Amino acid sequence: NAGVMQNPRHLVRRRGQEARLRCSPMKGHSHVYWYRQLPEEGLKFMVYLQKENIIDESGMPKERFSAEFPKEGPSILRIQQVVRGDSAAYFCASSPGVGRSNQPQHFGDGTRLSIL
Amino acid sequence: GENVEQHPSTLSVQEGDSAVIKCTYSDSASNYFPWYKQELGKRPQLIIDIRSNVGEKKDQRIAVTLNKTAKHFSLHITETQPEDSAVYFCAATPMKTSYDKVIFGPGTSLSVIP
């Protein structure tokens, strides 16, 4: 039973390029969450998605960042025109989203994004 | 909205001693409180959780207590071992949300000294 799969594990981009981070939730999970973590800091919530629907994007920067979770395929976190301050670890988590509420989130291994 | 505070930010204990990490939350309707452990360079992993209808839960050397009146919950690790060294995050899920979003505390870096 595969866990949350994120790719790539490491991504290097030059300033101004686009970064696309992918996340496939655990089997049977329909909720996906994205977090950003700076070195030696906590997990900052960015966005919560269900299939084809953004439920809560209160943590997303207003510009350059977008997220989607299409009917088919993984969830994508897209960062346009990257800047050095975007360098961080980006974690995806998933939860069942059905049945009893307040189920634990399970995390992927993260994508380490480095901006040159 | 929900706010979760966590103390201490760093904690050093001798191997074999106990470690206690405390968290407070602001939303009295919160009803689910998971704890995650994150080793250096790795993913956060769920280690234990507690729901608001329970005051205490234990799993081997790890226990969590919840005081709903005071709106705080604590993680207790007994007989600490070097492999317990990690950053620990508490979290709370506000009742008002109909999904599994959690608000994380800022984390506690635990060092167990052999």
Boltz contact constraints between the chains, C-beta under 6 A:
constraints:
  - contact:
      token1: [A, 31]
      token2: [B, 100]
      max_distance: 6.0
  - contact:
      token1: [A, 42]
      token2: [B, 104]
      max_distance: 6.0
  - contact:
      token1: [A, 42]
      token2: [B, 106]
      max_distance: 6.0
  - contact:
      token1: [A, 42]
      token2: [B, 107]
      max_distance: 6.0
  - contact:
      token1: [A, 43]
      token2: [B, 104]
      max_distance: 6.0
  - contact:
      token1: [A, 48]
      token2: [B, 101]
      max_distance: 6.0
  - contact:
      token1: [A, 95]
      token2: [B, 100]
      max_distance: 6.0
  - contact:
      token1: [A, 102]
      token2: [B, 32]
      max_distance: 6.0
  - contact:
      token1: [A, 102]
      token2: [B, 93]
      max_distance: 6.0
  - contact:
      token1: [A, 103]
      token2: [B, 100]
      max_distance: 6.0
  - contact:
      token1: [A, 104]
      token2: [B, 34]
      max_distance: 6.0
  - contact:
      token1: [A, 104]
      token2: [B, 46]
      max_distance: 6.0
  - contact:
      token1: [A, 104]
      token2: [B, 49]
      max_distance: 6.0
  - contact:
      token1: [A, 107]
      token2: [B, 43]
      max_distance: 6.0
  - contact:
      token1: [A, 107]
      token2: [B, 44]
      max_distance: 6.0
  - contact:
      token1: [A, 109]
      token2: [B, 43]
      max_distance: 6.0
